[in-house]
Amino acid sequence: MLEIKDLALHFDTFEGTAKVLDGVSLSLTHGDTLGVVGETGCGKSITSKAVLGLLPVPPARIPRGEIFFKGDDLLKKSPKEISKVRGTKIAMIFQDPMTYLNPVFSIEKQMTDVIIRHSRQNGSPLNKKQAIEKAVELLKAVQIPSPDQRIREYPHEFSGGMRQRVLIAMALSGEPELLIADEPTTALDVTIQAQILRLLRDLVNRLNLSILLISHDLGVVAKLCHRVAVMYAGNVVETSTIDRIFTAPLHPYSQGLLRSIPRLKKREDSLEGIAGSIPSFINPPKGCRFAPRCPKVMDICGNVKPILTEVEPGHSLACHLFPACRPADA
Ligand code: SF4
């Protein structure tokens, strides 16, 4: 359904060119739930925004790569064509619902505007009354109690979790096939977080949706996704099933991420983090971008970039510890 191939993304800044994505490859099949994890600034949100053409061009530019959605290269579409894909084929929900809901308009006004626009794009335009009925149905689907009354309220009258449900309902209004959820639970407390993840899982099953979940939290990804892609400094470094990554990750960065998750059964004085920080995107390391922080770094790592390679069925990684990941001329 979605295939990102060797995507590079650069930002031209006064200090130089920031090479923010350095050949990202990801794929998602119909009905799949893929989590993308990594530290803040690793390029996961930027990747999802590139899919929907939401990046400012300039300063952003895409020097190479392809993004296929159901066989069409989204990067070859005009702004008008991509705006038709947004919402009706691929929808997105974001971290902070208050930023995306207008405080001066009722939920009814905001939802019906979106529903009417999508219905026109889908070729079966709805009138205002039909749009209100659909909005109430959607609020019911995301488990908002008394939706026919609450629809007349304003965003400030909803709790954080309820606002996120409203945004999910709006995202579903165009009947998309793929939902991109960018840190959808980060701004919520833990119990509400669990409810939203349960709701998303329920929607995936009921509506046969595919989900691309962006999160810095492996635990959140594990609750919703079957597969995970670990990103580091603009590269995908490992992809596999969630079980495999949790039980036996192969990439040193994935291993470090896993060690930094607090566990109830293990009493520790302090958590084990990954020493150092993400490198500069303007002058990134020439070879493996994780080399300055990697406990297993070797001579080859500083000069040669490892290639993301399938090392066992359904499990790919980019690390020179596995000779299959070395380019032929290395
Ligand atoms: S390629 Fe080298 S530096 Fe990079 S993760 Fe593997 S061992 Fe570490």
Residues whose N, C-alpha, C, O or C-beta is under 5 A from the ligand:
A	BS01	SF4	P252 C288 F290 A291 C294 K296 V297 M298 C301 P306 A318 C319 H320 L321
